């Protein structure tokens, strides 16, 4: 039996599936978090090894509680599930879109993390990795950066990732005494179905997944409460 266990939310496709694949290759028993059971089963079959399905909708409190009841010990939690409904600027984004985006990208992360804390505390080396975005960096957003389109687009998504970055710091500070390391990853623009811009990208999701796994496998003297790019370089808040 695998003696290390991981959960990756939103792991039935894209970066999440690649993270689950790499963790399974590292010998983890990996819970493939998916709100759609059919797509989750397909991902589990594709990944093979120690992959197993965990039906999990990060916006459903009852479903989160039921999923947490199935996991006795958790060594790695990767909060990967995320949405980006549109690329609209703040002036053209309705409050419903902000709420929908934050429900998954911020509130879902808090709900899942809190629900699985008992299982994480049973691990000798617990790690939490939050999949954020370089577009959530306020420093990069206020300085010329060729990665970002001008005009403050994708306001709901980018502001939600800035909020996730703040949560990363707060969780890291609160959980430091428990030995739980909490860090955020900027995966870079990847070819996924996150939004139209990502759909046309050439970046390989597997490359971003390597950065997430690096944070999942941090040694006990590794950093916590930090923000890193997919290649391991620090990202400014």
TITI-905348 format. One line per field, with one value per residue (C-alpha): x, y, z; residue number from 0. Coordinates in Angstrom, 2 decimals. Layout:
% TITI-905348
xx: [X / ...];
yy: [Y / ...];
zz: [Z / ...];
resi: [NUM / ...];
% end
This chain:
% TITI-905348
xx: [0.00 / 1.13 / 2.08 / 1.61 / -1.73 / -2.60 / -5.76 / -5.88 / -9.09 / -10.27 / -8.04 / -10.11 / -8.44 / -5.75 / -3.07 / -4.87 / -4.79 / -1.09 / -0.38 / -2.28 / -0.35 / 3.03 / 2.13 / 1.00 / 4.34 / 6.02 / 4.25 / 1.33 / -2.16 / -3.85 / -7.46 / -8.58 / -11.05 / -13.77 / -17.29 / -18.31 / -18.02 / -17.83 / -14.99 / -13.27 / -13.41 / -11.98 / -9.07 / -8.42 / -8.29 / -5.90 / -3.59 / -3.62 / -1.30 / -2.51 / -5.18 / -8.67 / -11.81 / -13.10 / -16.29 / -15.82 / -17.52 / -15.62 / -18.75 / -20.88 / -20.41 / -22.20 / -20.20 / -16.94 / -17.81 / -18.71 / -15.43 / -13.39 / -15.00 / -13.47 / -9.86 / -8.17 / -4.76 / -3.63 / -0.02 / -0.60 / -3.55 / -3.41 / -6.16 / -6.29 / -9.98 / -10.62 / -12.84 / -12.47 / -15.91 / -14.75 / -11.89 / -13.94 / -12.52 / -14.04 / -16.20 / -17.91 / -18.13 / -21.37 / -21.49 / -22.86 / -19.66 / -17.54 / -19.57 / -19.37 / -15.63 / -14.91 / -17.18 / -14.74 / -11.39 / -11.51 / -14.38 / -13.92 / -10.25 / -11.04 / -13.84 / -11.79 / -8.69 / -10.61 / -12.46 / -9.28 / -7.18 / -7.79 / -6.45 / -3.48 / -2.62 / -2.23 / 0.60 / 4.23 / 5.04 / 1.81 / 1.87 / -0.75 / -0.25 / -2.63 / -2.71 / -2.83 / -1.85 / 0.84 / -2.02 / -3.01 / 0.30 / -0.42 / 3.22 / 3.18 / -0.25 / 0.94 / 4.16 / 4.71 / 4.48 / 4.27 / 2.37 / -0.74 / -3.06 / -3.55 / -6.79 / -7.22 / -9.03 / -10.25 / -11.04 / -13.04 / -10.41 / -7.38 / -8.82 / -9.86 / -6.29 / -5.01 / -7.42 / -6.14 / -2.60 / -3.66 / -5.26 / -2.04 / -0.11 / -2.72 / -2.98 / 0.81 / 1.08 / -1.74 / -0.58 / 3.16 / 3.09 / 1.44 / 4.28 / 1.93 / 3.64 / 1.36 / 2.56 / 1.09 / 2.07 / 1.86 / 1.57 / 1.97 / -0.34 / -1.19 / -3.23 / -6.39 / -10.08 / -9.90 / -10.78 / -10.42 / -6.90 / -5.74 / -7.42 / -5.16 / -1.98 / 0.93 / 2.17 / 2.23 / 0.12 / 2.60 / 5.34 / 3.22 / 2.40 / 6.10 / 6.21 / 3.25 / 4.78 / 8.02 / 6.10 / 4.22 / 7.52 / 9.24 / 11.63 / 10.88 / 13.27 / 11.56 / 9.65 / 6.07 / 3.81 / 5.56 / 4.58 / 6.55 / 6.47 / 6.28 / 10.06 / 10.77 / 11.57 / 9.82 / 6.83 / 6.16 / 2.86];
yy: [0.00 / 3.57 / 5.24 / 8.80 / 10.24 / 13.31 / 15.09 / 17.27 / 19.22 / 19.76 / 16.88 / 15.39 / 17.62 / 20.20 / 21.07 / 19.21 / 15.91 / 16.34 / 17.06 / 13.91 / 11.93 / 13.11 / 12.50 / 8.98 / 8.46 / 9.55 / 6.72 / 8.62 / 7.28 / 10.18 / 11.21 / 12.67 / 15.33 / 15.83 / 17.21 / 15.08 / 11.38 / 10.23 / 12.55 / 11.72 / 7.98 / 8.56 / 10.54 / 7.82 / 5.16 / 7.30 / 8.05 / 4.50 / 3.53 / 4.81 / 7.13 / 6.89 / 8.92 / 11.35 / 13.08 / 16.63 / 19.89 / 22.62 / 24.80 / 22.15 / 22.17 / 18.84 / 17.21 / 18.53 / 17.11 / 13.73 / 13.64 / 14.55 / 11.67 / 9.28 / 10.38 / 9.33 / 10.87 / 13.38 / 14.30 / 16.70 / 18.91 / 20.69 / 23.29 / 23.38 / 23.74 / 27.15 / 29.03 / 32.07 / 32.92 / 35.79 / 38.09 / 41.22 / 44.21 / 45.21 / 47.88 / 45.24 / 42.45 / 41.88 / 41.02 / 37.58 / 36.78 / 37.97 / 35.81 / 32.74 / 33.11 / 33.68 / 30.76 / 28.35 / 30.16 / 31.54 / 30.21 / 26.70 / 26.69 / 27.77 / 25.22 / 22.31 / 23.24 / 23.53 / 20.27 / 18.31 / 19.85 / 16.93 / 14.52 / 16.79 / 17.01 / 13.21 / 13.47 / 13.74 / 16.13 / 17.89 / 20.23 / 22.49 / 23.90 / 26.57 / 26.96 / 30.72 / 32.87 / 35.36 / 37.63 / 37.77 / 39.43 / 43.06 / 43.91 / 42.45 / 43.93 / 47.47 / 47.33 / 46.73 / 42.99 / 41.44 / 38.44 / 40.50 / 42.15 / 45.88 / 47.23 / 45.21 / 42.28 / 39.12 / 41.18 / 38.48 / 35.82 / 37.98 / 39.55 / 36.10 / 34.88 / 37.93 / 36.97 / 33.37 / 34.69 / 36.46 / 33.26 / 31.40 / 33.74 / 33.61 / 29.82 / 29.51 / 31.74 / 29.98 / 26.44 / 26.95 / 25.42 / 22.30 / 21.89 / 22.39 / 24.23 / 26.33 / 27.88 / 29.29 / 28.51 / 30.68 / 28.01 / 30.30 / 30.42 / 26.83 / 25.17 / 24.41 / 25.23 / 27.78 / 30.66 / 31.61 / 32.98 / 29.73 / 27.68 / 29.29 / 28.99 / 26.72 / 26.12 / 22.48 / 21.83 / 19.11 / 21.74 / 23.67 / 20.45 / 19.87 / 23.14 / 22.12 / 18.74 / 20.45 / 22.39 / 19.25 / 17.50 / 20.32 / 19.19 / 20.16 / 23.12 / 24.39 / 27.67 / 28.37 / 31.31 / 32.00 / 32.46 / 30.69 / 30.51 / 27.13 / 27.16 / 27.67 / 31.37 / 33.63 / 35.69 / 39.06 / 39.41];
zz: [0.00 / -0.65 / 2.61 / 1.34 / 0.34 / -1.72 / -2.82 / -5.91 / -6.47 / -10.04 / -11.10 / -13.92 / -16.53 / -17.25 / -14.73 / -11.94 / -13.82 / -14.55 / -10.88 / -9.90 / -12.50 / -11.21 / -7.56 / -8.44 / -10.18 / -6.93 / -5.14 / -3.63 / -3.31 / -5.09 / -4.64 / -7.96 / -6.89 / -9.49 / -9.20 / -12.19 / -11.32 / -14.94 / -15.87 / -12.62 / -13.33 / -16.81 / -15.32 / -12.72 / -15.44 / -17.49 / -14.55 / -13.20 / -10.37 / -7.04 / -8.43 / -6.95 / -7.46 / -4.84 / -5.95 / -4.71 / -5.64 / -3.80 / -3.74 / -1.97 / 1.84 / 2.37 / -0.41 / 1.04 / 4.46 / 2.94 / 1.01 / 4.09 / 6.00 / 3.46 / 4.06 / 7.29 / 6.66 / 4.06 / 3.34 / 0.45 / -0.45 / -3.81 / -4.14 / -7.92 / -8.80 / -10.33 / -12.75 / -14.99 / -16.41 / -18.62 / -19.51 / -18.81 / -16.91 / -13.57 / -15.20 / -17.33 / -14.75 / -12.87 / -9.21 / -10.07 / -11.95 / -9.04 / -6.64 / -8.88 / -9.31 / -5.62 / -4.67 / -6.31 / -6.26 / -2.72 / -0.61 / -2.02 / -1.07 / 2.49 / 2.84 / 1.51 / 3.49 / 6.76 / 6.17 / 5.52 / 8.30 / 10.69 / 8.05 / 7.31 / 10.99 / 11.04 / 8.51 / 9.63 / 6.77 / 5.65 / 2.66 / 1.07 / -2.43 / -3.71 / -7.49 / -7.92 / -10.91 / -11.77 / -12.84 / -9.15 / -8.25 / -7.41 / -8.06 / -11.54 / -12.23 / -11.47 / -13.48 / -17.18 / -17.74 / -21.21 / -19.80 / -19.10 / -21.55 / -20.94 / -19.55 / -16.36 / -17.99 / -16.23 / -13.14 / -11.34 / -11.85 / -11.12 / -7.98 / -6.73 / -7.11 / -5.21 / -2.43 / -2.61 / -2.19 / 0.99 / 2.27 / 1.53 / 3.81 / 6.57 / 6.53 / 6.53 / 9.57 / 11.43 / 10.67 / 11.16 / 14.64 / 13.20 / 10.71 / 7.77 / 4.93 / 2.73 / -0.51 / -3.73 / -7.30 / -10.42 / -13.14 / -16.12 / -19.13 / -20.07 / -22.78 / -20.79 / -21.03 / -18.19 / -20.52 / -24.21 / -23.69 / -22.08 / -24.79 / -27.36 / -25.30 / -26.11 / -22.56 / -21.45 / -18.31 / -17.30 / -16.94 / -14.46 / -12.62 / -11.98 / -10.06 / -7.92 / -7.11 / -6.14 / -3.48 / -2.43 / -1.75 / 0.14 / 2.90 / 6.48 / 6.25 / 3.09 / 2.80 / 3.81 / 3.09 / -0.21 / -3.86 / -6.59 / -10.35 / -12.07 / -12.53 / -8.82 / -8.93 / -6.37 / -7.48 / -5.81 / -4.02];
resi: [0 / 1 / 2 / 3 / 4 / 5 / 6 / 7 / 8 / 9 / 10 / 11 / 12 / 13 / 14 / 15 / 16 / 17 / 18 / 19 / 20 / 21 / 22 / 23 / 24 / 25 / 26 / 27 / 28 / 29 / 30 / 31 / 32 / 33 / 34 / 35 / 36 / 37 / 38 / 39 / 40 / 41 / 42 / 43 / 44 / 45 / 46 / 47 / 48 / 49 / 50 / 51 / 52 / 53 / 54 / 55 / 56 / 57 / 58 / 59 / 60 / 61 / 62 / 63 / 64 / 65 / 66 / 67 / 68 / 69 / 70 / 71 / 72 / 73 / 74 / 75 / 76 / 77 / 78 / 79 / 80 / 81 / 82 / 83 / 84 / 85 / 86 / 87 / 88 / 89 / 90 / 91 / 92 / 93 / 94 / 95 / 96 / 97 / 98 / 99 / 100 / 101 / 102 / 103 / 104 / 105 / 106 / 107 / 108 / 109 / 110 / 111 / 112 / 113 / 114 / 115 / 116 / 117 / 118 / 119 / 120 / 121 / 122 / 123 / 124 / 125 / 126 / 127 / 128 / 129 / 130 / 131 / 132 / 133 / 134 / 135 / 136 / 137 / 138 / 139 / 140 / 141 / 142 / 143 / 144 / 145 / 146 / 147 / 148 / 149 / 150 / 151 / 152 / 153 / 154 / 155 / 156 / 157 / 158 / 159 / 160 / 161 / 162 / 163 / 164 / 165 / 166 / 167 / 168 / 169 / 170 / 171 / 172 / 173 / 174 / 175 / 176 / 177 / 178 / 179 / 180 / 181 / 182 / 183 / 184 / 185 / 186 / 187 / 188 / 189 / 190 / 191 / 192 / 193 / 194 / 195 / 196 / 197 / 198 / 199 / 200 / 201 / 202 / 203 / 204 / 205 / 206 / 207 / 208 / 209 / 210 / 211 / 212 / 213 / 214 / 215 / 216 / 217 / 218 / 219 / 220 / 221 / 222 / 223 / 224 / 225 / 226 / 227 / 228 / 229 / 230 / 231 / 232 / 233 / 234 / 235 / 236];
% end
